[in-house]
Amino acid sequence: MCVAETELGQAYDEFAPRHGDPDRDMVLCLATERSGLTLREIGELAGGLEYRTVGQSIQRFNERLKKDRSMRKKTDLILRQL
C-alpha cells in the first residue's frame, strides 16, 4: 500500500475511476512532482489514462489547492512522508 492510500484510507483502485475525484487528482499531481515520469507514463500506470487527462487532472487539483485548506493539509502530510 502506498503512502497516499494509507493516508486516504482507501486503495487507489477505489477512487481512480472517479473522474474529478480530488484524491485521484492529488495522486496524479504528486506522481508528476516526485516520480520524474512523463504524463503519458503516469497515465499508463494509473490505469490507462491519456496524458491529456492526467494534465487536466493536475490543473484541476492545483486550482483546488488554492482554495481548499484541508486538501493542502492532506497533500502536505503525504508529501512529508514521501
C-alpha positions, -999 to 999 in steps of 0.1 A, spaced: 0 0 0 14 34 -9 16 64 14 -14 81 -3 -36 50 1 -27 48 38 -34 84 45 -66 84 24 -79 52 39 -87 36 6 -70 18 -22 -62 38 -53 -83 14 -74 -114 25 -54 -111 62 -63 -91 61 -95 -121 56 -119 -139 86 -105 -134 115 -129 -127 147 -110 -120 129 -77 -97 152 -57 -78 122 -42 -71 108 -76 -61 142 -89 -38 146 -59 -21 112 -65 -15 122 -102 -1 156 -92 22 141 -66 34 115 -91 44 142 -115 63 161 -89 81 132 -73 85 104 -99 102 120 -128 78 102 -151 61 118 -181 23 125 -181 20 96 -206 39 72 -183 18 82 -152 -14 78 -172 -4 43 -182 5 34 -146 -28 50 -134 -50 26 -153 -46 37 -189 -54 74 -187 -44 96 -216 -17 122 -209 -42 150 -216 -64 136 -189 -35 135 -164 -26 171 -173 -62 183 -168 -64 165 -135 -33 181 -123 -45 216 -133 -78 210 -116 -61 198 -85 -37 228 -84 -67 252 -87 -84 233 -58 -53 236 -36 -56 274 -39 -90 273 -22 -92 242 -1 -71 244 31 -80 208 42 -67 195 8 -35 214 12 -30 199 47 -37 164 34 -13 169 5 14 183 27 11 154 51 16 129 22 45 150 8 63 149 41 61 111 41 74 106 6 
